[in-house]
Amino acid sequence: MKPLRIGSGAGYSGDRIPPAADLARRGQLDWLVFECLAERTIALAQLDKQQHPEQGYDPLLTERLRAVWPDCLAQGVRILTNMGAAHPRAAALAALRQAQALGLRPRVAVLHGDDVLAPLMKQGLGLTLMDRQLPVSALADRVVSANAYLGAEHLLPAIETGAELIITGRVADPALFLAPLWHHFAWSAQDWPRLGQGVVLGHLLECAAQVSGGYYADPGVKDVPDLAHLGFPLAEVQADGTAVLTKLEGTGGCVTVATCTEQLLYELEDPACYLQPDVVADFSQVQLRQVGPDRVQVSGGLGQPRPDLLKVTVGYRDGFLADGQISYAGLGAVARGQLALEVVKVRLQEAGLGHLETRYDLIGCNAILAGASPQSDPAEVRVRVSARCDTREQARAITREVEALYLNGPAGGGGATQSVREVIAADAVLMPRDWVHTHVEVLS
């Protein structure tokens, strides 16, 4: 059977667009996949949808399609993406408007059903939140979204429509890559080893440039050629799931056993038990072999029967985040920055805000490594006071105290900034499969 060529066009919502356009133009692909959803992205998209009923999808959707669609349609490359976020149908309509502007006439399939807020609030208030170890009912009216991680199984009916573009909301990231493989090679729904190998490939590709040198470079230790022009990866997949990962000739970055190993281990707890909607994948026997420049063969993925439950991301309102910053430079910058923090701490205690979860950081000294002492006196530091607040008014009071350091703090402060934003937090529950109902809509 003919191998399948599948490329990764994005690893997150704000990823670069030109590498995907290059893949569409030169990659000789069968599929181009855009993976653009993070855990809290969809909750924020739900809020956007509530405020603007025709939005709620990825803001770069039409820009990405404008860059790749002419080449994809001309060469028969199908596109699969979760850029539908909280509103896949609105995303599909926006995509069709973009196609019309380009003089194109594609069909778009929309997968509905990942939004499970209604059944969660009706039947699932007693389900346990995985991080907080509390029932969903403990969040009361703060829940804004609940989206199930659909699997490749749910994507298959959309693929079978033959649509040139398939738009979904929340699906498990590897499933975006597994579904085209499953369909093309007609794998059995119980062929756990092949489905497990497909998840391995999806996991390697889902973060785009992370497997071709992105988030990998460490000068003098792990050098990456032409990091400014990273090429996004593609996979040449055989019927048994064995594949070669590579990138386009002439692009920056590198595809090596080392880059693939780092991505393979990314976000794994138990490599032998990677829970996915379609299969419990086993990465423990995966073999990576360099078979040429920027070519790594991947084999050995295994799997066991799928879980009985589906993971659901629950987004909820969780107060406000205050962030106030100001800079100090020159001799004694660290001492003046530390004095500024002490002043703000006293002011907040006296204002009755000392009970809040608050960080007092000197960026450049201890903002990441808490409690660290500078090995020398930096020429500049930036003071940051950040706090989790119950109300917007508390958050504003904190940022105002930082800005007041301009005239009421140590000498030489400048560049003060204030930021107050609502926090949309994410947790998860496990939901019975039969609470989730999906269907496909085709638009043209």
Order of alpha helices (4+ residues) and beta strands (2+ residues): beta-alpha-beta-alpha-alpha-beta-alpha-beta-alpha-beta-alpha-beta-alpha-alpha-beta-beta-alpha-beta-beta-beta-beta-beta-beta-alpha-beta-beta-alpha-alpha-beta-beta
